[in-house]
Amino acid sequence: MKEWALITGASSGIGYAYAEEMASRGYNLVIVSNEEAAIQERGKTLVEKYGVEVIPLYRDLAIPGAARELYETCHDKDIEIEVLINNAGMFFFEEMVETREQVVEKMLYLHVVTPTMLCRLFAKDMKARRSGHILNMSSMSAWIPYPGIGEYASTKAYLKAFSRALRSELADYGVGVTVLCPGAVATNLYNLSDNLKSLAIKLGIMMRPEKLVRKGVNAMFRNKYLLMPGLLNKIFMPVVMLFPHDFVRWLMRKTSLLPKKN
């Protein structure tokens, strides 16, 4: 019997790369997205390409009770999730007080509430049968809560800390928890042209989703706690952390990344 993996945010980008990677390793899939047409199409493609069973689910994970509803759907279908990949997320660059309340709340659900509850629900089953893997998507920004990405960086820092604690709690029960902290990834998240993305990849500033996912899944199955892929990221991070926040704020206003003071 093939084991099952559940992947959130799986209709495009990193999430779909996870779906392909797990399908190529012989896992049946539950793939989830808030893009109904796209997730159905991805499901058909994965079945045809890899010959695994795929259940595509259209769900909004940024609402109360979303995690419980998703868990119960799997339970009702008698599906045991062996691998949980919390990938669904969003990104925006804007000062917190200028961001719409609905957007702030949506990010909190996608990055904090829903992945926490999914971990709680599925990890309890994993603990009982003493097997399973969880992979949570954090970010390099977890170390750099700079202006404009205050909520994003803080929620990613939460995922990093939560994964560390959960890993310790589950270590004696054969359940692994890994957190992946990438830098920039060549997806549509940043609204860059294909030419700019290609240049960024060549310069080592960005990583292709497929390469990132392969590294992340390998780290998960090797039971590593944390992975920050990319040599440039490892070199860049300690330097960036030395920048005073006053200097960063001044630089962002000078370059118009943040609006100038009125």
Summary of the structure (lengths in Angstrom):
residues: 262
radius of gyration: 18.6
end to end distance: 63.6
largest distance: 63.6
contacts: 849
relative contact order: 0.12
helix: 55%
strand: 15%
